[in-house]
Amino acid sequence: MNKTTLYDMHIKLGAKMVDFGGWSMPINYGSQINEHKIVRSNVGIFDVSHMSVFDLSGPEQEKFLKNLLPNDVQKINTPGRALYSPLLNEAGGILDDLIVYNLGDHYRIISNCATCSQNHGWFTKQSDNYDVNIEFMNNFSIIAVQGPNSGNILKSIDMNGLDEMNDFDVTNVNSMMVAKTGYTGEEGFEIVIDNANVKSLWANLIDAGAVPIGLGARDTLRLEAGLNLYGTDMDSANHPYESNLAWTLDFKDIDRNFIGKSALLKIDQTACKELKGIILRDKGILRSHQMIEHDSGGGEILSGTFSPSFGFSIAFARIDKGHNGEGKVQIRNNEFKVEIVSPPFMRKGKIVI
């Protein structure tokens, strides 16, 4: 099993380690609920070094990316910006989701860990007609610093110049790539750093008052924030219209052909299912594969959990349209009323449902 450079430090901190996409990762360091609340109220740090980093080189990087992704990298043709996009196959199915960064002299892609080999092969195959090279980078670690005090904690360890950054800005600080991105719905940053230097950064952050957070809280945080998890909420059998990702499809440049475009144009958007948020205020926990029913059809729970911020259960479900905001769920042969809403449930400390 793969281990990040910080593995030994997680063990010393008392982390419970689990297999996550072939990586031994901390699920929590004690109380998952407490870790969740720390990120919402203060600042937590996550080791997300299992994510896959790919660096591009060559004169046709932008041209390649404009074909590779449905979201148009023309939006970030100024250095110092990042862009979220799904990665599609020719049928419009979602192979993964990722962020691409314009670092000035080259572009960088960071995608999920379980899809690393698939993505590397796909990138290489699709680059055949372009003067571009794609290199998988295994010399980097990634630390996410998340929460309303994330900027202050970084400033306290002499990482300056971050105050003016907007969401999806990216810069270089002390030879580290720092992006104002994250997977929690809070203010935060993600730092890409050489493996040789990550232990000292992690220790400095803890000394400054940041609290290590496991992947368990990361999952409840991202669900509250309305952020999909690849492999649970969407995969290659799903297209963006039924995955709450229509906003990532950029058709403005009618001359730009991208992988999956022709298939997407044939989809009847009025007939496809939609990804919605589910609220269960009664006692009970929403879990994957539970069935939803409503007056015009039904669907299935995807991600589901108890929400530490709300004190009741929330979920994503892919369901038929026409629900009028109300439905029913079956839990252990019992039927419960649920509310059907548009995610997110929460963003930057504010309840939005």
LOGU-97013 format. One record per residue (C-alpha): y negated, x, z negated; chain; residue number from 0. Coordinates in pm, 1 decimal. Layout:
v = Y u = X w = Z chain = A n = NUM
...
//
This chain:
v = 0.0 u = 0.0 w = 0.0 chain = A n = 0
v = -351.4 u = 122.0 w = 80.9 chain = A n = 1
v = -583.1 u = 222.4 w = -201.7 chain = A n = 2
v = -959.3 u = 262.3 w = -195.9 chain = A n = 3
v = -1124.2 u = 578.7 w = -324.2 chain = A n = 4
v = -1224.8 u = 383.7 w = -636.7 chain = A n = 5
v = -866.8 u = 279.2 w = -723.0 chain = A n = 6
v = -833.2 u = 507.5 w = -1027.2 chain = A n = 7
v = -1169.4 u = 389.2 w = -1160.8 chain = A n = 8
v = -1057.1 u = 26.4 w = -1134.3 chain = A n = 9
v = -744.7 u = 108.7 w = -1335.7 chain = A n = 10
v = -951.7 u = 279.2 w = -1607.2 chain = A n = 11
v = -1172.3 u = -30.4 w = -1625.3 chain = A n = 12
v = -866.0 u = -246.2 w = -1693.3 chain = A n = 13
v = -860.6 u = -423.8 w = -1358.7 chain = A n = 14
v = -572.9 u = -649.9 w = -1264.4 chain = A n = 15
v = -469.8 u = -522.8 w = -920.0 chain = A n = 16
v = -323.4 u = -740.5 w = -644.8 chain = A n = 17
v = -214.3 u = -701.2 w = -282.9 chain = A n = 18
v = -497.5 u = -814.3 w = -57.4 chain = A n = 19
v = -431.5 u = -764.1 w = 313.6 chain = A n = 20
v = -219.7 u = -457.0 w = 242.6 chain = A n = 21
v = -471.9 u = -308.6 w = -2.0 chain = A n = 22
v = -437.2 u = -279.4 w = -379.1 chain = A n = 23
v = -757.8 u = -446.4 w = -497.1 chain = A n = 24
v = -898.4 u = -569.5 w = -831.6 chain = A n = 25
v = -866.9 u = -947.8 w = -868.5 chain = A n = 26
v = -1058.3 u = -934.5 w = -1198.6 chain = A n = 27
v = -1142.8 u = -705.3 w = -1489.6 chain = A n = 28
v = -1093.8 u = -974.0 w = -1754.8 chain = A n = 29
v = -1248.8 u = -1318.7 w = -1716.3 chain = A n = 30
v = -1294.8 u = -1432.1 w = -1356.6 chain = A n = 31
v = -1528.6 u = -1712.4 w = -1466.9 chain = A n = 32
v = -1749.7 u = -1470.4 w = -1661.8 chain = A n = 33
v = -1761.5 u = -1235.2 w = -1363.4 chain = A n = 34
v = -1867.7 u = -1524.9 w = -1140.4 chain = A n = 35
v = -2149.1 u = -1623.1 w = -1377.6 chain = A n = 36
v = -2271.4 u = -1263.1 w = -1407.2 chain = A n = 37
v = -2329.4 u = -1247.8 w = -1031.2 chain = A n = 38
v = -2512.1 u = -1582.4 w = -1033.3 chain = A n = 39
v = -2736.5 u = -1481.0 w = -1324.8 chain = A n = 40
v = -2770.9 u = -1101.6 w = -1317.6 chain = A n = 41
v = -2592.9 u = -841.9 w = -1101.6 chain = A n = 42
v = -2235.2 u = -748.0 w = -1022.3 chain = A n = 43
v = -2076.8 u = -477.3 w = -807.8 chain = A n = 44
v = -1774.3 u = -514.0 w = -582.8 chain = A n = 45
v = -1554.4 u = -253.4 w = -421.0 chain = A n = 46
v = -1511.3 u = -387.5 w = -67.5 chain = A n = 47
v = -1395.4 u = -59.8 w = 85.4 chain = A n = 48
v = -1093.8 u = -238.9 w = 232.3 chain = A n = 49
v = -1322.0 u = -376.3 w = 503.5 chain = A n = 50
v = -1291.2 u = -216.3 w = 849.0 chain = A n = 51
v = -1575.3 u = -2.7 w = 985.8 chain = A n = 52
v = -1604.7 u = 71.8 w = 1358.5 chain = A n = 53
v = -1876.4 u = 289.9 w = 1509.7 chain = A n = 54
v = -1975.5 u = 262.5 w = 1874.9 chain = A n = 55
v = -2108.2 u = 536.5 w = 2099.6 chain = A n = 56
v = -2203.6 u = 565.4 w = 2465.2 chain = A n = 57
v = -2483.1 u = 429.9 w = 2688.3 chain = A n = 58
v = -2341.2 u = 76.7 w = 2733.3 chain = A n = 59
v = -2297.1 u = -29.5 w = 2370.7 chain = A n = 60
v = -2530.7 u = -327.8 w = 2395.5 chain = A n = 61
v = -2388.4 u = -440.2 w = 2727.5 chain = A n = 62
v = -2037.9 u = -426.6 w = 2580.3 chain = A n = 63
v = -2138.1 u = -624.7 w = 2270.7 chain = A n = 64
v = -2312.6 u = -891.5 w = 2476.5 chain = A n = 65
v = -1978.0 u = -956.3 w = 2645.4 chain = A n = 66
v = -1764.1 u = -913.4 w = 2333.4 chain = A n = 67
v = -1945.0 u = -1157.6 w = 2100.6 chain = A n = 68
v = -2067.7 u = -1518.1 w = 2137.6 chain = A n = 69
v = -2373.7 u = -1443.3 w = 1925.2 chain = A n = 70
v = -2617.1 u = -1237.7 w = 2133.9 chain = A n = 71
v = -2691.6 u = -884.1 w = 2010.7 chain = A n = 72
v = -3015.6 u = -908.7 w = 2206.5 chain = A n = 73
v = -3143.0 u = -1068.9 w = 1884.7 chain = A n = 74
v = -3106.6 u = -731.3 w = 1709.0 chain = A n = 75
v = -3217.9 u = -496.6 w = 1986.1 chain = A n = 76
v = -3470.6 u = -353.3 w = 1738.1 chain = A n = 77
v = -3308.1 u = -94.0 w = 1508.7 chain = A n = 78
v = -3263.8 u = -196.2 w = 1147.7 chain = A n = 79
v = -3122.3 u = -543.6 w = 1199.5 chain = A n = 80
v = -2774.0 u = -694.8 w = 1163.3 chain = A n = 81
v = -2605.8 u = -998.7 w = 1318.1 chain = A n = 82
v = -2316.1 u = -1218.9 w = 1206.9 chain = A n = 83
v = -2075.3 u = -1337.9 w = 1475.0 chain = A n = 84
v = -1723.4 u = -1464.5 w = 1521.6 chain = A n = 85
v = -1492.6 u = -1267.9 w = 1749.9 chain = A n = 86
v = -1326.9 u = -1495.7 w = 2005.6 chain = A n = 87
v = -1032.0 u = -1481.8 w = 2241.4 chain = A n = 88
v = -1045.3 u = -1618.7 w = 2594.7 chain = A n = 89
v = -943.7 u = -1966.1 w = 2472.2 chain = A n = 90
v = -1238.3 u = -1975.3 w = 2230.1 chain = A n = 91
v = -1010.8 u = -1923.4 w = 1928.3 chain = A n = 92
v = -1147.6 u = -1720.8 w = 1637.6 chain = A n = 93
v = -986.6 u = -1376.6 w = 1611.7 chain = A n = 94
v = -1210.1 u = -1274.1 w = 1321.2 chain = A n = 95
v = -1565.8 u = -1282.6 w = 1193.5 chain = A n = 96
v = -1781.5 u = -974.1 w = 1156.6 chain = A n = 97
v = -2126.4 u = -824.5 w = 1122.9 chain = A n = 98
v = -2272.6 u = -588.2 w = 1382.2 chain = A n = 99
v = -2552.2 u = -348.5 w = 1281.8 chain = A n = 100
v = -2814.3 u = -179.9 w = 1499.9 chain = A n = 101
v = -2849.5 u = 164.2 w = 1339.1 chain = A n = 102
v = -3086.5 u = 298.9 w = 1602.9 chain = A n = 103
v = -2873.8 u = 564.3 w = 1769.7 chain = A n = 104
v = -2563.1 u = 344.7 w = 1767.8 chain = A n = 105
v = -2414.2 u = 10.5 w = 1670.7 chain = A n = 106
v = -2165.7 u = -40.3 w = 1386.5 chain = A n = 107
v = -1919.7 u = -325.3 w = 1333.6 chain = A n = 108
v = -1773.3 u = -419.8 w = 994.7 chain = A n = 109
v = -1487.7 u = -669.9 w = 999.8 chain = A n = 110
v = -1203.1 u = -787.7 w = 777.9 chain = A n = 111
v = -922.9 u = -562.9 w = 652.4 chain = A n = 112
v = -617.4 u = -765.4 w = 759.8 chain = A n = 113
v = -740.2 u = -776.5 w = 1120.2 chain = A n = 114
v = -817.1 u = -403.4 w = 1147.5 chain = A n = 115
v = -537.5 u = -307.8 w = 1385.3 chain = A n = 116
v = -579.0 u = -623.5 w = 1594.0 chain = A n = 117
v = -953.0 u = -572.4 w = 1624.5 chain = A n = 118
v = -926.5 u = -204.6 w = 1713.6 chain = A n = 119
v = -686.2 u = -289.3 w = 1993.5 chain = A n = 120
v = -902.8 u = -578.5 w = 2112.4 chain = A n = 121
v = -1221.7 u = -371.3 w = 2111.0 chain = A n = 122
v = -1048.9 u = -92.7 w = 2303.1 chain = A n = 123
v = -906.3 u = -332.6 w = 2560.2 chain = A n = 124
v = -1237.6 u = -509.0 w = 2618.0 chain = A n = 125
v = -1427.1 u = -178.2 w = 2648.5 chain = A n = 126
v = -1236.3 u = -66.7 w = 2958.9 chain = A n = 127
v = -1514.4 u = -177.2 w = 3193.3 chain = A n = 128
v = -1796.7 u = -25.4 w = 2988.6 chain = A n = 129
v = -1917.5 u = 326.6 w = 2916.2 chain = A n = 130
v = -1862.8 u = 289.2 w = 2544.1 chain = A n = 131
v = -1632.0 u = 435.8 w = 2280.8 chain = A n = 132
v = -1513.5 u = 261.4 w = 1964.1 chain = A n = 133
v = -1402.9 u = 470.3 w = 1667.2 chain = A n = 134
v = -1237.8 u = 338.4 w = 1352.0 chain = A n = 135
v = -1407.5 u = 509.2 w = 1056.9 chain = A n = 136
v = -1184.9 u = 580.0 w = 755.8 chain = A n = 137
v = -1429.6 u = 814.0 w = 580.1 chain = A n = 138
v = -1650.7 u = 538.8 w = 438.7 chain = A n = 139
v = -1643.9 u = 324.7 w = 126.0 chain = A n = 140
v = -1841.2 u = 3.3 w = 77.5 chain = A n = 141
v = -1997.2 u = -126.0 w = -243.5 chain = A n = 142
v = -2154.1 u = -472.6 w = -259.6 chain = A n = 143
v = -2432.8 u = -510.2 w = -516.6 chain = A n = 144
v = -2490.8 u = -883.3 w = -562.4 chain = A n = 145
v = -2703.1 u = -1105.7 w = -782.6 chain = A n = 146
v = -3068.6 u = -1187.2 w = -853.2 chain = A n = 147
v = -3124.9 u = -847.9 w = -1020.2 chain = A n = 148
v = -2952.6 u = -643.7 w = -748.5 chain = A n = 149
v = -3277.6 u = -496.2 w = -619.0 chain = A n = 150
v = -3388.7 u = -393.5 w = -967.3 chain = A n = 151
v = -3059.6 u = -222.1 w = -1048.6 chain = A n = 152
v = -3073.5 u = -20.2 w = -725.6 chain = A n = 153
v = -3432.5 u = 80.5 w = -790.5 chain = A n = 154
v = -3328.5 u = 202.2 w = -1137.1 chain = A n = 155
v = -3093.6 u = 457.8 w = -976.8 chain = A n = 156
v = -3364.2 u = 580.9 w = -738.2 chain = A n = 157
v = -3266.2 u = 373.8 w = -436.8 chain = A n = 158
v = -3619.4 u = 285.7 w = -334.9 chain = A n = 159
v = -3782.4 u = 107.7 w = -43.3 chain = A n = 160
v = -3560.0 u = -202.3 w = -54.8 chain = A n = 161
v = -3823.0 u = -451.0 w = -178.1 chain = A n = 162
v = -3950.9 u = -538.5 w = 167.6 chain = A n = 163
v = -3608.2 u = -594.3 w = 322.3 chain = A n = 164
v = -3527.5 u = -940.0 w = 458.4 chain = A n = 165
v = -3181.1 u = -1086.9 w = 487.7 chain = A n = 166
v = -2978.2 u = -900.4 w = 751.4 chain = A n = 167
v = -3210.4 u = -601.9 w = 752.8 chain = A n = 168
v = -3037.0 u = -262.8 w = 742.2 chain = A n = 169
v = -3179.0 u = 79.1 w = 654.5 chain = A n = 170
v = -3080.8 u = 429.5 w = 549.3 chain = A n = 171
v = -3136.5 u = 539.1 w = 189.4 chain = A n = 172
v = -3026.1 u = 881.6 w = 67.0 chain = A n = 173
v = -2777.3 u = 913.4 w = 356.9 chain = A n = 174
v = -2628.3 u = 570.8 w = 282.1 chain = A n = 175
v = -2637.6 u = 263.6 w = 505.6 chain = A n = 176
v = -2787.7 u = -21.1 w = 303.5 chain = A n = 177
v = -2781.9 u = -375.2 w = 441.3 chain = A n = 178
v = -2928.9 u = -685.8 w = 283.2 chain = A n = 179
v = -2610.4 u = -882.2 w = 329.1 chain = A n = 180
v = -2330.6 u = -1012.8 w = 112.0 chain = A n = 181
v = -2057.7 u = -1269.0 w = 58.0 chain = A n = 182
v = -2182.9 u = -1445.3 w = -254.3 chain = A n = 183
v = -2485.4 u = -1651.8 w = -151.9 chain = A n = 184
v = -2705.3 u = -1449.3 w = -387.7 chain = A n = 185
v = -2965.9 u = -1183.2 w = -327.6 chain = A n = 186
v = -2777.1 u = -865.1 w = -265.3 chain = A n = 187
v = -2700.1 u = -552.3 w = -71.5 chain = A n = 188
v = -2397.2 u = -384.5 w = 82.3 chain = A n = 189
v = -2386.1 u = -5.9 w = 78.4 chain = A n = 190
v = -2176.3 u = 204.8 w = 316.7 chain = A n = 191
v = -2130.5 u = 552.0 w = 171.0 chain = A n = 192
v = -1913.2 u = 858.6 w = 233.9 chain = A n = 193
v = -1587.8 u = 849.7 w = 37.6 chain = A n = 194
v = -1685.6 u = 1179.1 w = -125.6 chain = A n = 195
v = -1990.1 u = 1021.4 w = -292.4 chain = A n = 196
v = -1873.3 u = 670.0 w = -381.6 chain = A n = 197
v = -1737.1 u = 747.1 w = -730.3 chain = A n = 198
v = -2071.5 u = 883.9 w = -849.7 chain = A n = 199
v = -2256.7 u = 581.6 w = -706.3 chain = A n = 200
v = -2013.1 u = 339.4 w = -873.0 chain = A n = 201
v = -2049.9 u = 520.2 w = -1207.4 chain = A n = 202
v = -2429.2 u = 529.8 w = -1178.9 chain = A n = 203
v = -2442.2 u = 156.3 w = -1113.1 chain = A n = 204
v = -2226.8 u = 80.9 w = -1417.6 chain = A n = 205
v = -2438.7 u = 312.8 w = -1634.0 chain = A n = 206
v = -2746.1 u = 123.9 w = -1514.0 chain = A n = 207
v = -2597.9 u = -208.1 w = -1629.8 chain = A n = 208
v = -2415.6 u = -346.6 w = -1325.9 chain = A n = 209
v = -2082.5 u = -516.5 w = -1402.3 chain = A n = 210
v = -1770.4 u = -461.3 w = -1188.5 chain = A n = 211
v = -1651.8 u = -785.7 w = -1027.1 chain = A n = 212
v = -1310.0 u = -862.3 w = -879.4 chain = A n = 213
v = -1203.6 u = -1044.5 w = -565.7 chain = A n = 214
v = -1125.7 u = -1360.8 w = -765.1 chain = A n = 215
v = -1491.9 u = -1422.2 w = -845.0 chain = A n = 216
v = -1585.7 u = -1309.4 w = -495.8 chain = A n = 217
v = -1376.6 u = -1598.5 w = -363.6 chain = A n = 218
v = -1532.6 u = -1866.0 w = -585.8 chain = A n = 219
v = -1880.8 u = -1729.8 w = -516.7 chain = A n = 220
v = -1837.0 u = -1736.3 w = -138.0 chain = A n = 221
v = -1690.9 u = -2088.5 w = -148.2 chain = A n = 222
v = -1991.1 u = -2218.9 w = -344.2 chain = A n = 223
v = -2210.5 u = -2041.7 w = -86.9 chain = A n = 224
v = -2035.8 u = -2219.6 w = 202.0 chain = A n = 225
v = -1895.8 u = -1900.3 w = 355.7 chain = A n = 226
v = -1566.4 u = -1917.2 w = 545.1 chain = A n = 227
v = -1269.0 u = -1697.6 w = 462.7 chain = A n = 228
v = -1086.1 u = -1578.6 w = 772.3 chain = A n = 229
v = -716.9 u = -1664.0 w = 762.7 chain = A n = 230
v = -771.9 u = -1960.5 w = 528.8 chain = A n = 231
v = -1063.6 u = -2163.7 w = 665.8 chain = A n = 232
v = -1029.7 u = -2050.5 w = 1027.0 chain = A n = 233
v = -804.9 u = -1844.2 w = 1252.1 chain = A n = 234
v = -717.9 u = -1810.5 w = 1620.5 chain = A n = 235
v = -602.3 u = -2173.6 w = 1630.7 chain = A n = 236
v = -959.4 u = -2286.1 w = 1552.6 chain = A n = 237
v = -1279.0 u = -2270.6 w = 1754.5 chain = A n = 238
v = -1635.1 u = -2238.3 w = 1617.5 chain = A n = 239
v = -1725.8 u = -2606.3 w = 1665.7 chain = A n = 240
v = -1459.1 u = -2711.8 w = 1415.2 chain = A n = 241
v = -1534.5 u = -2420.4 w = 1181.6 chain = A n = 242
v = -1902.2 u = -2486.1 w = 1102.4 chain = A n = 243
v = -1998.9 u = -2195.0 w = 1327.6 chain = A n = 244
v = -2164.6 u = -2365.1 w = 1623.7 chain = A n = 245
v = -2488.6 u = -2193.6 w = 1517.3 chain = A n = 246
v = -2337.6 u = -1855.7 w = 1610.8 chain = A n = 247
v = -2287.0 u = -1954.3 w = 1975.9 chain = A n = 248
v = -2578.2 u = -1836.4 w = 2189.3 chain = A n = 249
v = -2593.5 u = -1992.8 w = 2535.2 chain = A n = 250
v = -2965.8 u = -1928.1 w = 2592.6 chain = A n = 251
v = -2905.8 u = -1654.8 w = 2851.2 chain = A n = 252
v = -2721.7 u = -1858.3 w = 3113.6 chain = A n = 253
v = -2631.4 u = -1540.5 w = 3303.8 chain = A n = 254
v = -2457.9 u = -1384.7 w = 3002.0 chain = A n = 255
v = -2083.3 u = -1425.8 w = 3012.6 chain = A n = 256
v = -1902.6 u = -1363.1 w = 2686.2 chain = A n = 257
v = -1537.1 u = -1384.5 w = 2593.0 chain = A n = 258
v = -1442.5 u = -1746.6 w = 2530.2 chain = A n = 259
v = -1757.9 u = -1895.8 w = 2685.5 chain = A n = 260
v = -1588.4 u = -2096.0 w = 2961.8 chain = A n = 261
v = -1336.5 u = -2241.5 w = 2715.7 chain = A n = 262
v = -1610.0 u = -2341.3 w = 2469.7 chain = A n = 263
v = -1806.0 u = -2521.6 w = 2741.3 chain = A n = 264
v = -1505.4 u = -2746.6 w = 2803.1 chain = A n = 265
v = -1471.6 u = -2861.5 w = 2442.0 chain = A n = 266
v = -1572.4 u = -3220.1 w = 2364.9 chain = A n = 267
v = -1780.6 u = -3163.4 w = 2055.0 chain = A n = 268
v = -1793.3 u = -3535.5 w = 1973.9 chain = A n = 269
v = -1414.7 u = -3553.8 w = 1941.9 chain = A n = 270
v = -1325.9 u = -3234.2 w = 1754.3 chain = A n = 271
v = -1274.7 u = -3212.6 w = 1379.6 chain = A n = 272
v = -1539.6 u = -3061.3 w = 1155.3 chain = A n = 273
v = -1541.6 u = -2828.5 w = 855.0 chain = A n = 274
v = -1693.8 u = -3004.4 w = 555.1 chain = A n = 275
v = -1738.3 u = -2952.0 w = 185.0 chain = A n = 276
v = -1532.9 u = -3159.9 w = -58.6 chain = A n = 277
v = -1633.1 u = -3245.6 w = -418.0 chain = A n = 278
v = -1388.9 u = -3373.9 w = -679.7 chain = A n = 279
v = -1576.5 u = -3472.0 w = -995.4 chain = A n = 280
v = -1265.0 u = -3607.0 w = -1170.7 chain = A n = 281
v = -1020.8 u = -3378.5 w = -1348.9 chain = A n = 282
v = -799.7 u = -3204.7 w = -1097.8 chain = A n = 283
v = -810.6 u = -2898.6 w = -877.4 chain = A n = 284
v = -846.5 u = -2904.8 w = -499.3 chain = A n = 285
v = -599.1 u = -2667.4 w = -334.3 chain = A n = 286
v = -501.7 u = -2559.1 w = 17.1 chain = A n = 287
v = -290.6 u = -2805.5 w = 218.1 chain = A n = 288
v = -374.5 u = -3114.6 w = 12.7 chain = A n = 289
v = -439.3 u = -3409.1 w = 243.7 chain = A n = 290
v = -771.7 u = -3590.4 w = 276.2 chain = A n = 291
v = -806.8 u = -3950.6 w = 393.4 chain = A n = 292
v = -1119.5 u = -4146.7 w = 488.7 chain = A n = 293
v = -1200.3 u = -4470.1 w = 673.2 chain = A n = 294
v = -1195.1 u = -4307.0 w = 1018.5 chain = A n = 295
v = -912.5 u = -4056.4 w = 978.6 chain = A n = 296
v = -836.8 u = -3763.0 w = 757.6 chain = A n = 297
v = -770.0 u = -3393.8 w = 737.6 chain = A n = 298
v = -654.8 u = -3108.4 w = 518.3 chain = A n = 299
v = -795.9 u = -2896.7 w = 237.3 chain = A n = 300
v = -841.8 u = -2530.9 w = 336.9 chain = A n = 301
v = -1002.0 u = -2331.7 w = 52.5 chain = A n = 302
v = -1014.7 u = -2512.1 w = -280.9 chain = A n = 303
v = -1089.5 u = -2407.0 w = -638.1 chain = A n = 304
v = -1256.5 u = -2489.4 w = -967.9 chain = A n = 305
v = -1626.0 u = -2407.2 w = -939.4 chain = A n = 306
v = -1761.3 u = -2213.4 w = -1239.3 chain = A n = 307
v = -2118.9 u = -2306.5 w = -1146.4 chain = A n = 308
v = -2057.2 u = -2682.1 w = -1125.2 chain = A n = 309
v = -1773.2 u = -2734.4 w = -1370.4 chain = A n = 310
v = -1563.8 u = -2933.0 w = -1124.1 chain = A n = 311
v = -1352.2 u = -2864.2 w = -817.4 chain = A n = 312
v = -1489.9 u = -2798.2 w = -468.7 chain = A n = 313
v = -1325.4 u = -2719.7 w = -136.5 chain = A n = 314
v = -1353.0 u = -2687.1 w = 236.4 chain = A n = 315
v = -1156.2 u = -2926.9 w = 455.2 chain = A n = 316
v = -1118.0 u = -2968.3 w = 829.0 chain = A n = 317
v = -1139.3 u = -3342.6 w = 885.8 chain = A n = 318
v = -1197.7 u = -3609.9 w = 1146.8 chain = A n = 319
v = -1553.4 u = -3729.8 w = 1197.6 chain = A n = 320
v = -1673.7 u = -4067.2 w = 1072.3 chain = A n = 321
v = -1618.9 u = -4019.6 w = 699.8 chain = A n = 322
v = -1952.3 u = -4162.1 w = 572.8 chain = A n = 323
v = -1948.8 u = -3912.3 w = 287.6 chain = A n = 324
v = -1649.6 u = -4061.5 w = 109.3 chain = A n = 325
v = -1277.0 u = -3995.2 w = 107.0 chain = A n = 326
v = -960.4 u = -3969.1 w = -97.7 chain = A n = 327
v = -732.0 u = -3677.0 w = -180.2 chain = A n = 328
v = -368.6 u = -3673.3 w = -287.0 chain = A n = 329
v = -293.1 u = -3442.9 w = -583.0 chain = A n = 330
v = 61.4 u = -3453.7 w = -724.2 chain = A n = 331
v = 116.0 u = -3811.5 w = -606.4 chain = A n = 332
v = -213.8 u = -3923.6 w = -757.6 chain = A n = 333
v = -510.5 u = -4040.2 w = -551.1 chain = A n = 334
v = -865.7 u = -3929.9 w = -633.0 chain = A n = 335
v = -1199.5 u = -4020.9 w = -480.0 chain = A n = 336
v = -1392.2 u = -3729.3 w = -330.4 chain = A n = 337
v = -1738.1 u = -3676.7 w = -185.4 chain = A n = 338
v = -1767.9 u = -3522.0 w = 160.4 chain = A n = 339
v = -2077.4 u = -3304.5 w = 207.5 chain = A n = 340
v = -2218.0 u = -3037.9 w = 435.0 chain = A n = 341
v = -2181.6 u = -2687.2 w = 288.1 chain = A n = 342
v = -2319.6 u = -2475.9 w = 131.4 chain = A n = 343
v = -2291.6 u = -2609.4 w = -221.1 chain = A n = 344
v = -2520.4 u = -2339.5 w = -361.3 chain = A n = 345
v = -2749.0 u = -2064.9 w = -227.9 chain = A n = 346
v = -2953.1 u = -1804.7 w = -414.6 chain = A n = 347
v = -2911.5 u = -1975.4 w = -748.8 chain = A n = 348
v = -3011.8 u = -2320.0 w = -623.1 chain = A n = 349
v = -2783.1 u = -2622.1 w = -596.0 chain = A n = 350
v = -2814.7 u = -2764.5 w = -244.0 chain = A n = 351
v = -2567.0 u = -3055.8 w = -250.6 chain = A n = 352
//
